[in-house]
Amino acid sequence: MEVNSSGEQNRTAGRDFTENRVQIDKFDGRHTINIAIPSDTNDERPLVRAQRKELNALVAIVSDSYGSEAYEIWQKLHAEIGVSSIEEMTVNHYQTAISFLQAMLDRCKEKDASKGLVSLLLRNSEDNDVRQKLIRYCHINFGTGRLNDLTRPQLQLALSWLDQHSHDDGHSTAAPIISRLKITDLIRTYPKEISFIFVVGFSIGAIIF
């Protein structure tokens, strides 16, 4: 007598399960257990409330730094991400949005620092000769004499050069200034010292002669 071993409910199949003799290669797709494994797929969920709040706060800081309206910053952000509104932004867009806004804020800080350096350079080079030398230095080293076109590191180098140049000029011009002083100015400034020197010189001359 033949034993029909086909089908899921037959005795042979039941005995195999009971005796733990089922081989893994005997299973078909109906017996496979799927185990969920985390994947790197994009998270398309809408932004949560905390993420929206943080983006709004950062946009407000950036707009205040640039002196522009918040909606203008939002427009730039939406264009960068490729959406038309915050409603279309997903969790996957969040970190990109944060990085973009932070980069805008960093550029603004860099611009403010450069403005401060330009103002300092202009104040320290009010003399026309010094200004021309500064412009020449910038042309030779940076390819332009327009201070507003220079980067912050370039402006820092220019300021360092200007400080060194002013220091050197101060030492080199000290002696000529003294030599050009008039005798009357010296007498007025140092009357006691001049009188003492005159008396000593007169006394020595009398002794010699």
Sequence and secondary structure as in RCSB ss.txt:
>XXXX:A:sequence
MEVNSSGEQNRTAGRDFTENRVQIDKFDGRHTINIAIPSDTNDERPLVRAQRKELNALVAIVSDSYGSEAYEIWQ
KLHAEIGVSSIEEMTVNHYQTAISFLQAMLDRCKEKDASKGLVSLLLRNSEDNDVRQKLIRYCHINFGTGRLNDL
TRPQLQLALSWLDQHSHDDGHSTAAPIISRLKITDLIRTYPKEISFIFVVGFSIGAIIF
>XXXX:A:secstr
      SSSSHHHHHHHHTT   GGG  GGG              B  HHHHHHHHHHHHHHHHHHTS HHHHHH
HHHHHHT SSGGG BHHHHHHHHHHHHHHHHHHHHHHHHHHHHHHHHHTT SHHHHHHHHHHHHHHHS   GGGS
 HHHHHHHHHHHHHHHHHHHHHHHHHHHHT  HHHHHHHSHHHHHHHHHHHHHHHHHH 
